[in-house]
Amino acid sequence: MKELIGTGVALVTPFHEDGSVDFNSLEKLVNYTIDGGVEYIVILGTTAESATLTKEEKQNVIETIKKVNNKRVPLVLGIGGNNTAEVIKEYKETDLSDYIAVLTVSPYYNKPNQEGIYQHYKAIAESTDANIILYNVPGRTGSNIAPETTIRLANEFKNIVAIKEASPNFLQSTDIIRNNSRKDFLVISGDDEFAVPMTLAGGSGVISVIGQGIPELFSNMIRSAINKNVDEAYNEHYKTVELVRAIFEEGNPAGIKIVLENKNICLPNTRLPLVAGSESLKNKINQLLTHI
């Protein structure tokens, strides 16, 4: 899965003032990120506010991105949920031929134990030939995929090819890298601030939020880390770290949409229950962008 090494970006969904999807801005965003040098695009991740999109809107978002991309970079599709049977049903009903992998978040709210998480992913892996990226984001799901569970899944199911690891415990990622005997299994940072150290520690890059706002700088930074150019990678990291922290101050994707407004890509609108970033956050982010 060399296509997953480097910088992937989990695209936002732009909205008009009336709340409808802004497909023209979505087209601009796709071109902007590809022109900026990212390695692949993630469609309908949680950053896309996919929980608030209708089935028809999701399909239109998918078709828009695929058309504009025109096979220039690989695509990953987000399919996940806390009802295992429904997730499997969506896998089976979706044409996955255009995607190199599917990003599947760990079940949220239910708070399954490790055996429940294992059985959830086991059932999905056995139901499809698609490549699966596990997604561990405890701050959003309410439960953590332990390194031992990740390694167990990686060793038992060859179509589980990677994990997007967004645990706040950095050592969890290094434990997976250190203890997993399957050398083709990828550990991808799900946290922009940890992307450089995780990559230097043996990870495979990042699925990023900020990467769609400053794609050239961020993707170059990750390539420096992959090539073990430590000083160069950290110099770029230190340029971006305050911006990375700022975009998450009022939740995702409110912050990154302020960045994209600054870049004339889209408006900062979100859908309830999320709200657009505050004026003070906008001023802060715009000031930080003047130094990047």
N, C-alpha and C positions, 0 to 999 in steps of 0.2 A: 504493500500500500504506500508506495513512494509518493503518490499524489497527495497524501495527507501530511507530508512533511513540509513545514514552513508555516505560513500565516493563512489561516482561514478566517473569514469574517461572517459573523451571524448578523445578517442584514436586518435593519429596522423596517417597519412598514410605515411609509409616509402617509399622513392624513391631511385632507383639506380642512378649512375652518368648520365646515358643516359635519365633519366626522367621517366623510366618505374617503375611500382609499385614493390616494393621489398617484396614479400610475405613471404620469409623466415624470414626477420626481423620483419614482422608483427606477425608471429607466436611467435617469441621470446618475443615480446612486450606483447602479450596476456598472455603468461605464467608468465612473470615477474610481471605484475600487479596483477594477481590472486594469485600468490605465496606471494606477498607482503601484501595481506589481504584486498584488496578493496572489497566493497560490490556488486558493479555492474559495467557494462561496457556500454558506449554509443558508438554506431556505427554510423559513417557518420554524426557526428556533424560538426560545422564549423571548429573546430580544425583539422579535417581530410582533410581539403582543398577539401571538397566535390564538391565545385563549379567548380573545375578544373578536376574532374574525369568523364570519359565517363560512360554511362549507363552500359556497359559491365564491366568496372573496378569496379564500385560500387557493382555490383552483385558478382564479384569475391572476393572483400573485405569482403562482408557480409558472403559469404560461408566459407571463410578462418577463420574468427573469430568464427563463429558458430561451425565449426569443431574442432578447437583447444580448445575452451571453453568447449565443450562437456557437456553442462548443469551444469557446476560447479558454475557459478554465473549468476544472471539474466541479461538480455540484454535489452537495450533501443535503439530504432532506430530513427535517425534524418530524419524527412521529413518536409520541410518547403519551403516557397517562398513568392513572392509578387504578385502572380496570384492565387487568391483563387480557381478558377475553376480547375487549374492545380494541386494544392495541394490536392484537394479532389479526383481528378482523380488518383493521385499517391497513396493515401490512399487505394482507392478501388482496384487498380491493384496490390497491394503488399500483400503478405501473411504475416500477422502480428501475426500469432499464436505463434511464438517463442519469442515474446517480451512482457515484462510486461507493457510497455508504449511506446508512441511515443513522441519525443521531437520536438516541432513545434515553430520555431522562428517567432516573430512578423514580419509582412511585412516590408521589407526594401526598401529604396529609394522612394517609393510612398509617404511616410509621411502621412498616414491616420490620421484623428482625432480619438477621443476616440470611437465615434459611429462606425466608419469604422473598428477599431480594434475589437470591440465587435462583429460586424456583420461577420467579417472574421472568428473568432473562433466559433461563433454560427453556421455558415454554416458547418464548419468542424465537430464540435461535433455532429450535427444532421445527418451527413452522415456516421457515423461509430460507432461501439461499442467499439473501442479501447480506452484504457486509454490515455489521452492527458496530456502532461506537457507543459504549456505555457513557452515561453522563451523570457524574456525581456532583451535586451542588447542595450540600446539607443546609445551607442558609435559606434555601427556598423549599426544599422537600421535607425538611423536618427529620430526616434520617440520613445516615452516612453509609456508603458502601465501604466496608473495611478492606484494607489491602489484601487480606487473605481471601475474601470473596471475589475481588477482581481477578486475582491470580488463579483461583479455582475455575472461574468462568473462562478465562483466557486459555487455560490448559485443556479444558474439556470441549470447547466449541471453537473450531477454526474460523467460523464466520463472525466471531466476536474479535474484531481486529484492533481495537483501540479503546482507550478511555479518555474522555474529556474530564480532567480532574480539577475540581474547583473547591476542594476542601480547604479551609483556612489553615489546616495543619500541613505545612510544606513537607514535613518528614513523611507524611503518608505517601506522597508522590515518589519520593526517593526510595521508600520501602518497596513499592511496586517495581521500580526500575531495578533495584538491587536484588530482589528475591525472585523475580519472575524468570523462569528458565526458557520461556518462549521468546526468542530474540526478535521475531518479526512483529511482536505486539507493541503498539505505539502508546506512549503516555503523552497526552496533549494537554497543555495548560488551559484551564478554563478561567483563569484569573490573569488579567493583563499585567498586573503588578508583579506576579510571580513568573511571567513568561520567560524572561532572560535566565534567571537562576535555574529554573526547571529544565530549560533546554540545555544549558551548560552542564547540568547534572546527568544528562543522558536522555532527556525528553525529546519530543519530535516537533516542537513548535507550539502553536497556540490557536485556539478558536477564539477570536478577539471581538470585542465591542469597539474599542477605540480605533482598531485597525481600519474601519470604514471612514473614520474622520480624518486620519492622517496616514493613509495607506502606504505611501512611499517611504516615509520615515520609519514606520513601524515594521513593515515587511523587511526593509533593509536591516533593521536592528535584529530581527529574528534570524535572518540569514547569517549575520555576523556571529550570533550565538551558535548556530548549527555548525559553522566553520571553525568554532572555538577561537574566534578573535575576541578574546575576553575584554580587553580594554575598550575596543571599539563598541562592542555590544553594551557595556556598562555606561559608556559615555552617552550613547543614545538613550539608554534606559533612564539615566538621570535627567535628560532633557524632557522626558515625557511623564515621569512618575507623578508630578503634582497634578497634571491634567488628568491622568488616569484616576487618581483619587477623587478629583473634583466631579467627574462625570457620574460617579456613583453616590454622591452625597445625598441626593434626593430621589434615588432609585433609578433603575434601568427600565426603559431607555430615555428617560427625561433628559439626562445629561448629554448623552451622545447626540440627541436631536438638537440641542443647542449648538453643539459643534457643527453639525450638518447645516443648520441655519446660517452660521457664520461663513460656511463654505458655499453658500447659495445653492445648496442641494435640495433642501426641503424645509417646510415650516416645522416648528417645534411641537406640534400638536400630538397629543396622545388620546387614548380612549379610556373612559372610566372603567374601572376604579382608579386608574392612574391619571395624574394631572401633569400638565406641562411644568417645566422647571421655573423657579421663581426668578424675579428680576435680579435679585442679588446673586443668584447662582449664574445667571446669564452674564452679568458683569464680570464675575470672577473668571469664568471660562474664557470669555472673549479677551480678557487681559492676559491670561496664560497663553493663549494662542498667538499673541503678538511676540512671544519669546521662542516660538517653535518654528 
